[in-house]
Amino acid sequence: MGELPRAYALRMALAKLAIVKERHAGALVLAADSVVVCGRRILPKTEVEAEARDCLARLSGRRHRVLGGVAVAGPDGRVRTRLVETIVRFKRLEAAEIDSYLASGEWQGKAGGYAIQGRAAAFVAFLSGSYSNVVGLPLFETVALLDASAP
C-alpha cells in the first residue's frame, strides 16, 4: 500500500463523507475514522482474536499514536477536515492481562484491538492529546468544524 498513516486517516474520513454526502445533498454531513499506529504500521480494526492478541503484544510497553480524521461537509457542499493526533503509552502487559482482556470481547472491531473507554483504560500509562480522539471522535475539533460549517 505505501500510504502514510496520516494520509490514510484523512482519506478514510473523506471516503465515508463522500458516500453519505451523495445520499443527502444539501445536508450537514459528518464523517470520521480512527487509526492506531505503532511505528509506521497501521494496526487493524481487529475482527479475530489472533489479530487483537498481536496488536496488544505490539502495544505492550510502547507508545503509539491514534490518528483521528474528521471531515464535515456543510449544506453548501464545502468540505472541511481535521487530523487529530493523540499519543498513548501502554504499560507492559502480562500474558494474563492480555488473556483476560481478550476474554472480555471488547477488542472486537476496535482499531488496534482495544477500547480505551473500557477495560483497556487500565493499560494506559500515559496519554497526550485528545482522550475523545482515542475513544473514536475528537469532540473539541469536531465541534469547531461543525461551528465553521453551520449556515
C-alpha positions in Angstrom: 0.0 0.0 0.0 2.7 2.5 1.0 0.2 5.2 2.2 1.3 7.1 5.3 -0.9 6.8 8.3 -1.9 10.5 8.4 -2.9 10.5 4.8 -4.8 7.2 5.3 -6.8 8.5 8.3 -8.0 11.6 6.3 -8.6 9.6 3.2 -10.9 7.2 5.1 -12.9 10.0 6.7 -13.3 11.7 3.3 -14.4 8.5 1.6 -17.1 8.0 4.3 -18.1 11.6 3.9 -18.4 11.2 0.1 -20.8 8.2 0.4 -23.1 9.9 2.8 -22.9 13.4 1.2 -24.0 11.8 -2.1 -27.2 10.4 -0.5 -28.0 13.6 1.4 -27.3 16.6 -0.9 -27.6 19.9 0.9 -27.3 18.4 4.4 -24.6 18.9 7.0 -22.6 15.7 7.0 -20.0 14.5 9.5 -17.7 11.5 9.0 -14.7 10.2 10.9 -12.2 7.4 11.1 -9.7 6.4 13.7 -6.3 4.8 13.0 -4.0 3.2 15.6 -0.3 3.5 14.5 2.6 1.7 16.0 5.8 3.0 14.4 4.7 3.4 10.8 2.4 0.4 10.9 -1.3 0.9 10.8 -2.9 -1.6 13.2 -6.1 -3.3 12.0 -9.6 -2.9 13.3 -9.5 -6.3 14.9 -12.0 -8.9 13.8 -10.4 -12.1 15.1 -8.8 -12.8 18.5 -5.4 -13.6 16.9 -5.3 -10.0 15.4 -6.2 -8.5 18.7 -3.6 -10.5 20.6 -0.9 -9.4 18.1 -2.0 -5.8 18.4 -1.9 -5.8 22.2 1.5 -7.6 22.2 2.8 -4.8 19.8 1.4 -2.1 22.0 2.7 -3.5 25.3 5.2 -1.2 27.0 5.3 1.1 23.9 4.0 4.4 22.8 1.7 4.6 19.8 -0.4 7.2 18.0 -4.1 7.4 17.5 -4.9 9.5 14.4 -8.5 10.7 14.0 -9.5 12.0 10.7 -12.7 14.1 10.7 -14.5 15.6 7.7 -17.5 17.8 7.6 -19.5 18.9 4.5 -21.6 22.0 5.0 -25.0 22.4 3.3 -23.2 24.5 0.7 -21.1 21.4 -0.1 -17.8 22.9 1.2 -15.7 20.3 2.9 -13.5 20.9 6.0 -11.2 18.4 7.6 -9.1 18.0 10.7 -6.5 15.4 11.6 -6.0 14.9 15.4 -3.1 13.0 16.9 -3.0 11.5 20.4 -0.1 9.8 21.9 -0.8 6.8 24.1 1.7 4.6 26.0 0.6 1.2 27.4 2.2 -0.3 30.4 4.0 -3.6 29.8 1.2 -6.1 29.6 1.4 -9.5 31.3 0.1 -12.5 29.3 -2.7 -13.0 31.8 -3.8 -9.4 31.3 -4.0 -9.9 27.6 -5.9 -13.2 28.0 -8.4 -11.5 30.3 -8.9 -8.6 28.0 -9.4 -10.9 25.0 -12.0 -12.9 27.0 -14.0 -9.7 27.6 -14.6 -9.3 23.8 -14.1 -5.5 24.0 -11.4 -5.8 21.3 -13.9 -6.8 18.5 -13.9 -4.3 15.7 -11.7 -1.8 17.5 -8.7 -0.1 15.9 -5.6 -1.5 17.5 -7.6 -4.1 19.3 -8.6 -2.0 22.3 -11.3 0.3 23.6 -9.8 2.9 26.0 -13.2 3.7 27.4 -13.5 0.2 28.7 -11.2 -2.3 30.5 -8.2 -1.2 28.4 -8.1 2.1 30.4 -6.1 0.1 32.9 -3.3 -0.4 30.3 -2.8 3.3 29.7 0.3 4.7 31.5 0.5 8.0 29.5 -1.8 10.0 27.2 -1.0 13.2 25.5 -3.7 14.9 23.4 -7.4 14.2 23.0 -8.9 11.4 25.0 -12.1 11.6 23.0 -10.0 11.0 19.8 -8.9 7.7 21.2 -12.5 6.8 22.0 -13.3 7.4 18.4 -14.3 11.1 17.7 -12.2 14.1 18.8 -15.0 16.2 20.2 -13.3 19.6 20.6 -12.1 19.6 17.0 -15.4 18.2 15.7 -17.4 21.0 17.3 -15.0 23.5 15.8 -15.6 22.0 12.3 -19.4 21.9 12.8 -19.4 25.6 14.0 -17.4 26.6 10.9 -19.8 24.7 8.6 -23.1 25.9 10.1 -25.1 28.3 7.9 
